[in-house]
């Protein structure tokens, strides 16, 4: 019976709820809560005091035994409450390797490190010693828990490696070390950290008594070129030339070519030559190269500079063939500036016809705009910020990748851009935007309300992705994409081949609800190999036929090699269930045609995927196909005029009535700060708006074409209505002259704003609301404070490589009698590459400090002498095993004995005599039995003689006396002997034997009382 397992005494957490003392050690036993042991003498004395009376009825020996048993019960219970544990000093040593896998360490060293650890294990590891592994990159991960049977170093997921967080790795290693062994950490690194503080983690290791041995990876790049940064003004007025400064550092004089691009297009730096770049010779140290470039267009301008080394320049000025560079990742840098551009709007539409009415409205309203299709959508947040608002006209979600959708959300929330989303059959919930990153930015909920009784859709997914590249990953991705595109009321199920159970539903065809159960099912997919499409398609068809849904659809992803019967396809056709097939790397033309026929016969769509690049489109394919069952989100019927909700909003100023519509995408109210301005059937929101972060969003669930809103196009107030909505969403410009500058300060960037009004006077007491959009997709607020007359400052954390877009909305009091000054200003900060690629040498001093601080060693890569499992200097921990339950169990048994001692009479003397008699009986048993037989025979003979003599006496008496002459009296007389003097006649009286029926009751009771008194007297004599 074990309780608590094995744990180191030093690792035990303090117990709360009662004041505790230090652990008490008594030989091999340790009490973690010794305060409970005070109960032993306290309750022992109390038991003795109470027992003086309660045990008075027992004899002295039994009384002392009962008292001792009761004290033993108290001692056992008190000891159990004291949390006792046995102590055992461990002799094992655990070594946890902390390996730096950042990109500053060449990967060619991995083999050397593995060989070193392997040889060290063979040289010094004992059978019971342990080995573990933790890797360090941007994040730390446990690759192997310390184990006695570790055969080698196994690395799985190591995460991003363009950064080094040694501190996190050391803390993680300290968190997984075993508590029943002595521990060492072995740090293999160049000592260059970009995140955290290794010294702080070493302090923690010293506090817990774990030494850190270091194996330094010595690095030194003699020849290296680093493009430090591209320096640009934060903002540039329209028409001004952009001054680009490229800062390049070289360890040696180096010749090379400088290349520059603007918004992805190369800039001709030397028109006199055919090449686009410019020949440059760098001096050793820092070089600043200045270039003047006219802006290609207003808005965000992104520049990228790259230096291509050609060779080292010797003392004579000639270019040699010696390598001039070692790390290529630090040879390029980016920078962003904003060229004055006010009032531009980006319109995204699938067709020209879709955007015609809007294009005309924007032109007549003098709103500068640009119309594109979704395939030309800007891919970066910086490019999106060239526009004050973005308009999406009937755009489905699958036209944008997830990064673009996240950029749209950040564009509104963090940079203050405006978003206007107009509906259509492929927009909002019907266009797959449910569950997308952009959904959170919309003032309406895309899932239809529960109260709406609308036809549901049913979708069955047949997954056979085991043979495609990264099939497990893509199988889960496509399932998640399709499920996320459906509403909670739609039905969805997943079918696959299980390796052991055959074809079955991984998730039954049921309403999605909160999607928790189907997400769990997706994570449990086993991805078995399918031999025949028949069982899977039959299962899908049966489920879809029985589903209570309006639209029913099936999606199959496979390589096409399972066999297929045409009869099952005809059953799909008869049941009006379509199949869309996705063919991923079919093995042959037959497999290709199998999947193609499957889709064409049933009325679905076939999607061939034959390249690695095409694999990335798989989620978009499944989102698009999921829309097949989303027709239920569209309301179409007789025309009606949406009701205007009476609310004093700027976007509805002057609008008293709107024309009828005959269709829209059904959605639900979001509540909160969202404001609905137009309502449709059953109070559905048709138009809604709200402030989302720094930006504004407006949604219109009908369309802007003749499909659903033919009366709107001819409406006299069409221009006024939509112009108000567009201008309401647009990011405000402002009349102030804001000059923004930035400078790097370690992992931070300091932003300074010089605020001037239109007349050049300094603006004071301005209130800034600022947010920065970070490269990882997150955003955070930035505090801007005034540090001088007309001068404001903020600090941005820029520890991650990439572009940071800062948007600042300001408001300042105007001059006396003048309105407040307000507007927005933007700036961008670019961190070109991770600090991982800036260090040209190792940081051996830091590694030595860590070893010295923790009592570790600086190892020399000698596996035979380094002795990683060295025991010198280690404090062997004491392992403890809890035994409180053992003591508690024994206490219960002794308690029962205590009850027995007081309730059951035990004659200890008789027990002892009986035991002694039984022991002595052994060798004399046979002789004793013979003697007993002789004595029994003798006794029988004597009884016969006595009986015969007795009969003879009675005969003689009967002859001598007559019965009639005798007078019976109550006095006994002798039966023989001479007559007594003075007696006339002899009196013969028959004496009554004891215990005969003639005895009276009084005499019997008297005899019993006398016997009881004699017994009590005997016991008293024994006590004396």
N, C-alpha and C positions, 0 to 999 in steps of 0.2 A: 504494500500500500504506500504510494508515493504522493505527496502533496507539495505543490509549489515548484517541483522540478529542481534544477540546479541553478543557482544564481550566486554571483559574487557578493560577499558581505558588503563590500564597498559600494556596490551598485544598488543596494536596497533603497527604495524611496522612503522618506519619513512618513510615519502614519499620523494623520491629522485626527482631530477630535478629542485627543487626550494629551496632556503634557507628558512627554517622553524623556527618559534618561538615556545616557549613552548605553550602547549594547554591553551586557554583562557576560563575560566569558568565564565559565567554570569547567576547566579541563577541555574535553572535546565538545562541550555543549555551549551554545551561545544563546542568550536571551535578548531579543531585540526590544522588548518592552518589559524590562525588569521591575518596573514599578508594581506590577501585579504580584511579585514574590512577597511583598509586604503582607499580603493576606495570610501567608502561612503561619507566622507567629501570632498575628492578631487573632485570626479565627481559631488557632490552636488553643490559645488561652481561653477564649470564649467558650469553646467546646468543653474544655475541662471544667469550667465553672458551671455550665449548664448540666454536665454529666454527673456532677456530684449528687444531684437529686434524681434526674431522669434514669440513672443507671443504678440507683441505690438498691433496687430489688434483686440485683444479680450478685452472685458471690464474687469475691475479690479478684480471682484470676480471670473470670469471664468479663468482669467489668473493665479490667485493664486491656484485655484483648479488644473489646468493643471500642474503647477510647483510641487505641492505636490505629485500628482500621479506619475510624472516622477522620483522624488527623491525616492519614494517608490519602483519603479521598480529597480532602482540602488541598493537600500539597500537589496532587496530580492536576486538579482543576486550575489552581493558581499557576502552576508551571505551564499548562497549555495556554492560558491567557497571556503569558509572557512571551509568546511566539518563539518557542525553542527551536533550535536547528543544530544539526551536527556539523562540525567543522572539519574540512579537509584541505590541506594546502596543495594547490595545483602545481604540477611540474611541466605543463605544456606551454609552448610559446606559439603565438599566432602572428604571422606577418601579413599585413595588408599592403599591397602594392598600389601606390597612387601614381598613375601614368599620365603624363601630359601628352595628349593627342592633338593639340592645336597645330595649325598649319605652319607655325613658325619653326617646327621641328620637321626636318625632312623625313618622308615616309620610308626612305631606304634604311633608316635606323630601327624600324620596327623589328626586323629579323634579328638584328644584333641584340635588342632588348630581350626578345623571347629566348634567344640562346643563352644570354646571361642568367636569366631567371631559372631556366632549365638546369644549367650546370650548377648554380648555387643550391638548388633544391637537392640535387644528387649529392652535393658535397657536405651539406650541413643540416638538412631537415631530418628530424627523427620521425618515427612512424606516427606518433600521436600529435606532432606539430601541425599547425594549420596554415593555409595559404588562401588569400582573397585578393580581389582586384577591383579598383575603382578608377574610372577614366575621367579626365578633365578636358573640357572644351569650353564652349560658351556656358554649358551646364555640366554638372557632374552626374555620372550614372554608375550604379553598382553593376559590374559585369559578373562577378563571382563572390558569393558570400564566403567567408573563411571556412575552409573545409579540410579535413584530414586527407581526403582522397583526391585532391586536385591534381589532375594529371598534367595540365598545362594551362596557359592563359587563354581564356575564351572571351572574345569581344563580340558583342552583338550591336545594339543600337548605341551610337556614341554621340548623336546629335550634331549641332553645328560646331564647326571647328575653326571658325574665323575669329575666335576670341579665346582667352585663357582665364578660367576661374579656379585657380588653385586653392583659394580659401574655401570655397564650397566643397571641393573634392576632399580636402582634409577633414572638414566637419562631417561630411557624409561618411567617410571612412571611420571616424571616431564613433559614429552612430551605429555601425554594424559590427564593431569588434566584439568578440565573445567575452563574456564577463567571467568565465571560469578558466581563463588562461592569461598568462602574461602577454603583453601586446607590444609590437613595434609597427610603425609605419615606415615604408620605404618610398620616398618621393623621387621619381625619375622625371626630370624637367630641365629646361634651360633657365628657369627662374624668372622668365619674363611673363608677368601677369597683366591682363588688361581689365579685369573685373575683380573687385573685392580686394581684401588685404590678407595676404598669406601670413604676415607677421601676427595679425590679430588671431588667426586660426591657430598659429603655433602657441600663442599664449594659452589658448584653451586646452591644447594638447598637454602642455606642461602642467596645467592645473589638475588634470585627471591622471597625470603620471605616465603618459605614453610618449616615449622618445620618437623622434622623426629622424631616420637616417636618410641622407640625400645621395642620389647618384646623379651628378651634374652632367648634362648634355652640353658640351662645349661647342659653341658656334661663333663664327666670325666671318663676316662678308667683307673681304678686302676691296672688292669692286662692286659698287651698288649705286643705282640711280633711283631717286624717289621723287615723284611728282607730288609735292606736298599739298597743294591746293590751287584752285582757280579762283582768284579774287575778283569779285564783281560788285558794283553798287547795287544796293537792294532794289532801288527803283530808278527808272530812267524816263525822262519826259519823251513824248512822242517826237520823232524826228531827230533826236540826239544820237550821237555815235556812242556805242558801248565800249568802254575801256576795259579790256580783259588783261589781267595780270596772272601769269602762270609762274608759280614758285617751284623751282626744281632744285633738289639737293643731290650732289654727287660726291662720292668718296675720293675719286680721282678725276683729273681732267679727262673729259669724255666727249667724243663726237657722236652726233646722232641727228635724227630728224624729228621735228616737232609737228604734230598733226592736231588740227582743231576742227570740231564739228559744231554746228549751230542747229539745234532742234533736229539732230540726226543727219543733217546735210553737211558735207565737207566744205570748209572755208579755204579758199585759195590764198595761202599766205605768201606765195612768191609768184606773181603773175608772169615774171620773166622766164619761168621754166615750165616744162610740161607737167611736173609733179605738183601735187596739191600742198605738200608739206614744205617746211623750210629747214634748210641745213643749219644746225646750231652746234657750237662748241661750248661745252660747259666747263667752268672752272671748278676746282675742288672746293666744296662748301656750298653755300646757298646762292642760287641764281634766280633773278627776277626777270622774266621775259614779258614785255608789254606789247599788246596787239590792240589796234583800234578796228572795230567791226561795226558796220551800219546794221541796224536791226532789220531783219527780213520782214517782220510784220509786228503789229502791236500785240501786247499780251505777254505771257510768260516766255522768256527766252532761256533755253537750257544749253549751256556750252560744255563741251567735254574736250580736254586736252590730253594728248598721249605723246610720250617721248619714246622713240625707238632707238636704243643705243646701237652704234655701229662699231665702236672700239675705243680703247684707251689711247689718249694722246700722250706721247712720250715727251721728254724734255726738249727735244728738237722740233716739236710741233707736228710730228707725223702720227697718223692713226695706225696703231698696231692691231694685230689680230688677237691680242689678249682679251679675254671675256671682260666686258664692261658692266655686266649686270647679272644678278643671281635670282632675284625675286621679281617675277613679271607682274604680280598682282598690284604692286605699288607704282606702276608706270603710268597710271592714268588717274585723272581726277575730274570732277564735275562742279559746275556752279550754275546758279539760276539768278536771273534778274527779271523784273517786271517793267515792261515798256508801257507807258501810259496808254490805256485803252478803256474808254468808258462806254457803257451801255451796249456791249455786244452780247448777243444771245445765240446759243447753239440749239438748232432744231434737228432732232433725230427722227427720221421717218423711214418706213419700209419702201414706200413708193412715192413718186412725184405727185400722183393724184391725192395721196393721203395728206400731203403737206400743202397743197395748192391754196386752200382757203386761208391757212395760217400764214403762208408766205405773203399773200396779198395784204392781209391785215397788218403784219409787221412793217411792210413797206409803207403803207398808207399812214401808219402811226409813227413813222420816222424812228423806228427802233432798228438799229443795225444788227444784222443777223447772218448766220451761216447755216445752210441746210446740208446735212450729210446723211448717209445710211449707216446702219449699226456697225458694219465692218470697218468704217473709218473712225469709229469712236476713239477719242484719246485714251491711251492706255495708262497714262500716269496722272496723278493728282495735280501735279504742276501744270500740265497742259489744260486740265479742266478749269483751272483758275484763270485762264485767259478770258473766260466768259463770266458775265454777271448772273446769268440764269441758263438753265438747260431745260428744253422742252422735249418730252417723249410722247410721240403720237402713235398710239396703238402698237407699242413695242413689246414683244414677248421677252421673258427673262432669258430664254435660251439663246438670244442674240448677243448676250454679254457673258463673259466669263465671270467667275466669282470675284476675281480681283477688281474688275471694272465695276461690278455692283458695289463692292466695298468702297471703292473710290468715290462713287456717287454719294454714298451715305456720308463719308467723311467730308466731301465737298460741301454738303449742306451743313452738317453739324459742327465741323471744326473750322471751316474756312469761310462760312457765311454766305455761300452761294445759294441761289434760288433754284427750285425744282417745280416744274409744272407738268403733271402727268395727265394726259388725255386718253380716254378709253377707246374701246373697240373690241371685236371678238377675240383678239389675242393680247389683251391687256389685263392688268390687275390679276385677280385670282384665276381668270380664264387663260391668262398668259403665263402661268407658272411662277408668279412672283410670291406665292405663299411660301413662307419659310426662307425667303431670300434675305441677304443682308439689308437690302433697301426697304423691306417691309416695315422695319421699325421706324423709318423716317416718314411714313405716310400717315395722314391724319385719320385714316379709316382702317378697319380690320378687314382683311381680304377674305377670311373665312365667312361664309354666309351665316346669318344668325340661326340658332337652333329652332326658333319659332317658324322659320320659313319651310313649308312643306314642298320641297323641290326634288325632282328626280336626281338620284345619286348615280355616280359612276362606279364601275367595278373594273379593277385592273389586276391581272394575274401575271406574275413575272416568272419565267422559266430560265433558270441560271445554269449555264454549262460553260464556265470560263476557266476550267482547270488547266487547259492546254495553251492558253494565251499567255504572253509575257506579263508577269506580275498579275496573274489571274485572280489571286485571292484579293489583292488590293482593289483591282478594277471591278471585281464582282461586287464588293461591298460599296464601292463608290456609286455604281450605277443604281443599285437598289436604294441607297440613301437619296440620290438625286430624284428618282421617280416618286418615292414616298413623300419627300418634302414638297413636291409640286402639287400634291393632292390636298383637298380640304379634309377636315376631321370627319366629315359625314360620308366621304367616299369610302368604298371598300377596296382593300388591297390584300393580296396574298402572294407568297413566294414558294416556288416549287424547285427542288433540286434532287439529285441522286445522292443518297447517303451511302457511304462505303459499306456499311454493315446492314442497313435497314431497307435499302432500295429507294424507289421513288416515293416521295411523300411531301406533304405540305410542311415547310419549315415554319410558316405562319399561315393560319387559315384565312380564308377570304371573309374578312369581317370589317366593320367600320374602323377607321384608323384611330379616332379619338385623340388622345394626347401623344400617340405614336411611340409610347415607351415600350410596349410589348413587341412591336415589329422591329424597333431598333435593336432590342435585345436578341431577337431572332436573327437579324442580319449579322450580328457579331458572332453568332454560333454556327454560321454556315460552314459545312465541311468540304464542299467543292469536290464531290465525287465525279467520276468519269461516266458520261452517258453513252450507252451503246445504241439506244433506240429512242426516237422522239415520241413514239406511240404512247407509252405509259404516262409520260409527263403531260402531253397534250390532252390525253383523255381525262386525266385528273383535273387539268385546268378547265376543260370544257364543261365537265360535270359541275364544278364549282360555279362557273359563270352562268350556266343555265339556271341554277337554283338561286342565284343572287337576285335580290330585290333592287335592281338598278336599271336606269334608263339606258346608259351607254356602257357597253362591255367591250373590253379590249385585252389582248394578250401580247406581251413582248417577250421575245426569245433572243438570248445572246448565246452564241455558240461558234465553233469553228466549222460546223456543218458536217462532221463525219458520222454522226448517228444516222441510222436508217430512218426513212420516212415513208409512211403509207399515204397514198392519195385519198383513201377513204376517210381518214380522220379529218383531212382538210375540207372535204365535202360536208362533213358534219358541222364544222365551224361555219361554213357558208350557209347551211340550212338554219343554223341557230342565230345568224346575223351577228357573229362574233368575229372581229378582225384580228389578224396577227401581223405585227411588225417584227421583222427579224434583223438582227445585227450580226453580220458575219465578220468575225475577227480572225484574220490570217487563215482563211480556208486552205486546207491541204491540197486541194485539187479543184479542177473545173467542176467536177461532179458535186463536191461539197458546196461550191459557190452557187451552183444552179439550184441545189436543194433548198437553201435558205431564200434564194430569190423567188422560187416558185411558191414557197410557203407564204410569202407576203403577197405576191400578186394574185394568187388564187383566192385568198380570203379578204382582199381589199385593203391590205395594210401597206407598209412601206419597207423597202429593203435598204439597209445601210451597210455598204462594204467598208471595212476598216483594214487597210493593208499596209500601214506604216506606223512607226513609233509616234510620229507627230499627230496622226489621226486618233491615236488612243486618248489624247487629251480631250477630244470632242465627245467621248462617250457619255459623260454626265449630261451634256447639252442635248444629246440625242434622246436620252431617256426622259429628260424634262419635257422635251417637245412632244414625245409620244404620249406622255402622261396627260397632255392636254386633250387627247382624244376622248377621254371620259370626263372632261371638265365642262362640257357644254351645259351642264346643269346650273352653272353659275351665271348664265346669261338669261336675262328676261327680255322677251320680245312679245309685243302685242299691239293693241290699238293705241294710236297716238294719244298722249296726254301731256299737259303742261306741268312740269315739276313745281311744287309749292315753294315759294320763297319764304324762308324762315326769317321772321322779323328780328333783325339784329343790326345794330349800327356799325357795320364793317365797311372799311374803306373800299374793298374790292367790289362791293355791290352798290356803291353810291350812284344814284340816279336810275337804278334798275328797279322797276316796279312790277314787271311781268316778263316771263320768258316764253318763247315758242314751244310747241309740243315736241316730244321725242317719242320714238316707238321702240326703243331698246336701250339697255345699259347692262353693265356687269354688276351683279348683286354683291354688296358688301355690307359691313356692319359698322355701327358707331364705335369709335375708339374711346370716347369719353375724355375726361381730364381737360386739358387745354384745347383740345380739338373743337372746332366750330363748324357745324354743318350749315350751309347757306341755301342749298336746294335739296328737296326730298322727293322721292319717287313713290312707287307702289309700296304699300304696307310700311311706310315711313323709312324706306331704304335711303341711305345717303347718296345723293347724286353729285353734289359739289360740297367740298369741305376744305378747310385750310387750318394751318397752325404754324407756330414758331417752333422749329426743331433745332435746338442748340443756338448757333449764331445765325442760321439761315431760315428761310421760309419755304413752305411746301403747299401747293394747291393741287387738288385732284378733282377731275371731272369724269365720272364713270360712263357717261355716254360718249359718243364720238363727235368729231367736227367735220363730218362728211355727210353725203346724202344717204348713207346707209341707215343711220338711226336719227340723224338730225337734219333732214333736208330743209325743214322750215327755218332752221337757224342760219343756214348759208345765205338765204335771201332776207334775213331779218335786218331791219334798218340799224339796230343797235348792236349788230354782231361785232363791228370794229370796236365800239366803245366798251362793250362787255369784256372782250378778250384783252384789249389793251390795258384795262384796269387790272386784270388778273396777272398779266405778264409784268407790268411795272410794280405791282405789289410784291412779287416774288424776287425781283432783281435786287442784287446787292447794291446798297447806296454807294455813290461815289464820294462826294464831299468837295467843298470849296477850299479847304485848308491846304497849305503846302507842307506836306509831311516828308521830311527827309530821313530815311532809315539807313543805319549803318550797323554792321555786325563785326564781331571779332571773337576769335576762338580763345577759350581759357580752360585748358585741360579737356575734361569731358563736358564742359558747359560752353554755351555761346552767349555772349552778352549782346543784347539788342539795344541800340540807342535811337531815340526818335527826337528829332528837332522839329517842333511844331510852330508853324507860322501861319497867319491868316492871309487872306487875299491881298492885303496891303503890305505884307512883309513884317507885321508886328508879331511879337512872340505871344503864343497862346499859353496861358497858365491855368491851373486847376482843372485840367481836362481829366475826364473819367474814361479809362480804357477798359473794354471787355475783350480779352484776347484769348485765343486758343491756338494750339499748334497741332498740326497733323503729323504724326511720326511715321517713319518708313515701315514699321511693323504693322500699320493699320490702326493703331491706337491713337487717341487724342487726349490732351490734357490742357487745363487752364494755365495761363501765364499771368503772373502778377506784374503790372506795369506801374511804377511809381515815379513821381517827379523828383529829380535830383538837382535841378537848377532852373533858372528862368527859361521857360520854353523848352526844357530838356527833360526827357523821360527815359527810363531804363527798365529793362526786364532781363531775366536770365532763363535760358532754355537748356534743358538737359539733352545733349546731343552725343550720347555715348555709342549709339548704333550707327553704322555706316549707312548712308542714304540721304535722301532729301527731306527736309523739314519745311513745311509750309505754314507760315504764321499769318493769321488774319486778326486785325485789331479794329474793332469798332469803337469810335471815340465820340465824346460829347463834351463840349466846353461852353461855359457861359459867354454870350456875345457882349459886344460893347453896349453901353447904356442905350436902351431903346431898340436894340437889335436882337433878332432871334438867336437862339443857341447855335453854335457851330458844331455840326456833326457829320459823320461820314465813316468811311473805312479805309484802311491802308493795309497793304500786304507786303510780305517779305519772305524770302526763301533762304534757307541755310542748308548747305550740302557738306556732308562729311564723306570724302571720296572713298576711303577704304578703311578697314578695321586697323586699329593700332597694332594688331598682330603682325602687320607687315612693315612696321616702322622701326622695330628694333633690329640693329645690325650685329649685335653681340649678345652673348648670354649674360645673365645676372647672377654670376657665381657668388658675389658678396651676400646677396639675400639668402641664397641657399645655405651658406656657411652660418649666417646668423640664426637661421631656423634650426639647424642642427645643434648649435651651441646653446640656444635658448631652451631646447627640450631635452638636452642630454643625449642627443643622437650623435651619429658619426657621418663624416664625409667619405663615402666609399669610392673605390678607385677602379671599378669595373673588373675586379679580379674575383671571379666566382669562387676560387679555391680558398682565398684568404679572407674575403669580406665577411663570411659567416652571417648571413642574414638573420638566422635564428639564434644569434648569440644571447646567452642568458646573463652575462655579466651586466650589472647595473639595473637589472629588472627586479621589481618587487613582485614575487609570486603571489597571486591572489589566493585568498582562502575561500574555497567553494563551500557553500552551506546547503543543507537539505532540510527542509521543514519537517518537524516530527510532532507538531501540535496535535494532529488528528490521532496519532498513535497514543499519546498521553491521554487525550480525551476519551478514547475508546477503553483504555485500561481503567480510567476513573469510573466509568459506568459499571464495569465488572466488579471493581472493589466496592462500589456503593451497594450493589446487590449482596455482597458478602457482609457488609455492615448490617444490613437488614437481617440477614440470617443469623448472625452472631447474637443479636438482641432477641430474636423471636424463637430460636431453636435451642433446647437445652443440650449441651455437649459435656459429657463426663470425660475430661482429658485423661484422668488416671486410668479409667476403664479402657479407653482407647489405647493407651500406651501398653497396659497389661495384655490386651488382646493382640496387639502387634507383636509383643515379645513372645507370647505363647505360640503364636503362629510361626514365628521364626524358629523357636526351639523344637517344634513338632517335627520338623523335617526328618532327621535321621532316626528318631525313636518311634515313628508311627507304627511300624510292624510289630515290635516287641510290646508296645503298649496295648495293641489290639489283642495279643495272646493273653496277657495278664488280665485284661478285662473279661475275657471269656472264662478264665478259671474262677475269678471272683464271682461271676454270675452263677456258675454251677454250684459253688459252695453255698451261696445264699439260698438257692432253691432247695438244697438238701436240708438246711437248717429250718426252713419254713415247714417242710413236711414233718420233721421231728416235733416241732412246736405244736402243729395241728393235732398230731397223734396224742401227745401228752394232754392236751386240753380236752380231748374227747374222753380219755380215761378218767380224768378228774371229775367230769360232769357225771359220769356213770356212778362213781363212788358216792358222790353227794346225793344222788337220787335214791340210793339204797339206804342211807343213814337217816335221812329226815323225811317227814311226810309233809305234804304241802298244807294240809289242814291244820296242823299244829303250829304253824308259823304265823306270827303277827308281823305284818309289814309296817315298817316305820321309815321315817325319813333320815335315819342316822345310819351311817355306814358301820359295819362290824367286820371283824376279821373272820376270814373263812376257815382258819385253822388255829391251833394253839390252845392252851388250857383256858378253861372258863374263868371269867373275872369274878372276883368275890362280890357278893351282894346281888348277883343276878340270878333270878329264879330260872328263867328259861333263856335259851339262846335265841337271838333275833337275827334272822337272815334277811338282808336288804340287797337288792340288785342295784349296783352303782351304774348310773347313766354315763356312757362315754361322751367325750367332748364332741360337739358338732352334730349330735344326733338330733332327729326331729323332735325329741322331747325337750330340747333347749328353748328357753323363752327369748322373745325379741329383745328385751332389755339386756339380757346377758350377752347376746350377739353384738349389739351396738357398743356395749361396754368394752368388749374384747377388741373391736375395730378401732375405737378411740385410743385404747392403750397401745395398739400396734403403731398407730400414726405418731403418737408421742415418742415412742421408742425410736422411730425412724428419724424424727426431727432432732432428737438428742444425738443420734449417731452423726448426722451432718454437722452439728455444731462442734462435736468433738473433732471431726475431720478438719474443720476450719481452724481450730486451735492448734 
